[in-house]
Amino acid sequence: MQYRELGRTGWKVSTVSFGAWAIGGTWGTVDDNESIAALHRAIELGVNFIDTADVYGDGHSEQLIQKALKDHKEEIIVATKAGRRLNPHTAAGYNRDNLTAFVERSLKNLGTEALDLVQLHCPPTDVYYMPEVFGVMDDLVTAGKIRYYGVSVEKVEEALKAIEFPNVQTVQIIFNMFRYRPAELFFEQAMKRKVGILARVPLASGMLTGKLKPDTTFEDDDHRKFNRHGEAFDRGETFSGVDYATGLKAVDELKTICPAGMSMPQFALRWILMFDAVTCTIPGAKRPAQVDVNMSVADMPALSKETMHKVRAVYDKYIRELVQYYW
């Protein structure tokens, strides 16, 4: 396993870490025993950073993490998120009372006295123009409820605005072979401010695994079935905003340039780690076998410049017009 510094926190975190959305729900059938086994396996392989949220399974993901960590003495950093429990999800809801309540609930779910990292969970764009919200987060740090805070964003513009606030330590953003734009300006600015970057949705909701087919079906509670066009939340979350048929075409071409000895998931994850600005990527896993594939990437050799150029060409050919100007 390899490790990189997480912004200004002083923590060094595993470059391939554990995304805990899938073990909470909205990814089809999940078995809690397998989920806990997957968490154990990740830690055994050197993972020291887990990303979750209070809405993943309505707190179930956080509770599973608490249960799994009881069996480990290693220092494991857990990042959670707050805000998406709001209904309606409005900027006005990001107030002191609500944020404090969300933090208190996560403290209970995770069984800890202080949360390592709390990220505002893809709030409405207006929140980034409300300094009082970040003042509340500062106060929660002062009160000892949280150690550090950051944001999870939908858009590059939101990321750039967020890092203007001096105590934003991390930005979680969709970055993968279908989402190149963050690397064009945001990464440079984040590095200047020593802000950690968590690359989420690294496999484009499974599209970049190369395992999906035109006739692949998804369970009713899988967002890949019910959120294709943003029916439930931002459409950019599902397949990174790329329509299913186009995504398959792009992946077919990516398969032809996948280096020997790498699977498509490994290729996609290793591509992300070629960018020094990225602290870590957080692929999800519901089973230990998936963890083994994901974590092996950290020690794989760098991709060649030729391969990187070819990936960019696929993006320009199939994907750019679909995502570049939206997120």
Rosetta blueprint (number, residue, H / E / L):
1 M L
2 Q L
3 Y E
4 R E
5 E E
6 L L
7 G L
8 R L
9 T L
10 G L
11 W L
12 K E
13 V E
14 S E
15 T L
16 V E
17 S L
18 F E
19 G E
20 A L
21 W L
22 A L
23 I L
24 G L
25 G L
26 T L
27 W L
28 G L
29 T L
30 V L
31 D L
32 D H
33 N H
34 E H
35 S H
36 I H
37 A H
38 A H
39 L H
40 H H
41 R H
42 A H
43 I H
44 E H
45 L L
46 G L
47 V L
48 N L
49 F E
50 I E
51 D E
52 T L
53 A L
54 D L
55 V L
56 Y L
57 G L
58 D L
59 G L
60 H H
61 S H
62 E H
63 Q H
64 L H
65 I H
66 Q H
67 K H
68 A H
69 L H
70 K L
71 D L
72 H L
73 K L
74 E L
75 E L
76 I L
77 I E
78 V E
79 A E
80 T E
81 K E
82 A E
83 G L
84 R L
85 R L
86 L L
87 N L
88 P L
89 H L
90 T L
91 A H
92 A H
93 G H
94 Y L
95 N L
96 R H
97 D H
98 N H
99 L H
100 T H
101 A H
102 F H
103 V H
104 E H
105 R H
106 S H
107 L H
108 K H
109 N H
110 L H
111 G L
112 T L
113 E L
114 A L
115 L E
116 D E
117 L E
118 V E
119 Q E
120 L E
121 H E
122 C L
123 P L
124 P L
125 T H
126 D H
127 V H
128 Y H
129 Y H
130 M L
131 P H
132 E H
133 V H
134 F H
135 G H
136 V H
137 M H
138 D H
139 D H
140 L H
141 V H
142 T H
143 A L
144 G L
145 K L
146 I E
147 R E
148 Y E
149 Y E
150 G E
151 V E
152 S E
153 V L
154 E L
155 K L
156 V H
157 E H
158 E H
159 A H
160 L H
161 K H
162 A H
163 I L
164 E L
165 F L
166 P L
167 N L
168 V E
169 Q E
170 T E
171 V E
172 Q E
173 I E
174 I E
175 F L
176 N E
177 M L
178 F L
179 R E
180 Y L
181 R H
182 P H
183 A H
184 E L
185 L L
186 F H
187 F H
188 E H
189 Q H
190 A H
191 M H
192 K H
193 R L
194 K L
195 V L
196 G E
197 I E
198 L E
199 A E
200 R E
201 V L
202 P L
203 L L
204 A H
205 S H
206 G H
207 M H
208 L H
209 T H
210 G L
211 K L
212 L L
213 K L
214 P L
215 D L
216 T L
217 T L
218 F L
219 E L
220 D L
221 D L
222 D L
223 H H
224 R H
225 K H
226 F H
227 N L
228 R L
229 H L
230 G L
231 E L
232 A L
233 F L
234 D L
235 R H
236 G H
237 E H
238 T L
239 F H
240 S H
241 G H
242 V L
243 D L
244 Y H
245 A H
246 T H
247 G H
248 L H
249 K H
250 A H
251 V H
252 D H
253 E H
254 L H
255 K H
256 T L
257 I L
258 C L
259 P L
260 A L
261 G L
262 M L
263 S L
264 M H
265 P H
266 Q H
267 F H
268 A H
269 L H
270 R H
271 W H
272 I H
273 L H
274 M L
275 F L
276 D L
277 A L
278 V L
279 T L
280 C E
281 T E
282 I L
283 P L
284 G E
285 A L
286 K L
287 R L
288 P H
289 A H
290 Q H
291 V H
292 D H
293 V H
294 N H
295 M H
296 S H
297 V H
298 A H
299 D H
300 M L
301 P L
302 A L
303 L L
304 S L
305 K H
306 E H
307 T H
308 M H
309 H H
310 K H
311 V H
312 R H
313 A H
314 V H
315 Y H
316 D H
317 K H
318 Y H
319 I H
320 R H
321 E H
322 L H
323 V H
324 Q L
325 Y L
326 Y L
327 W L
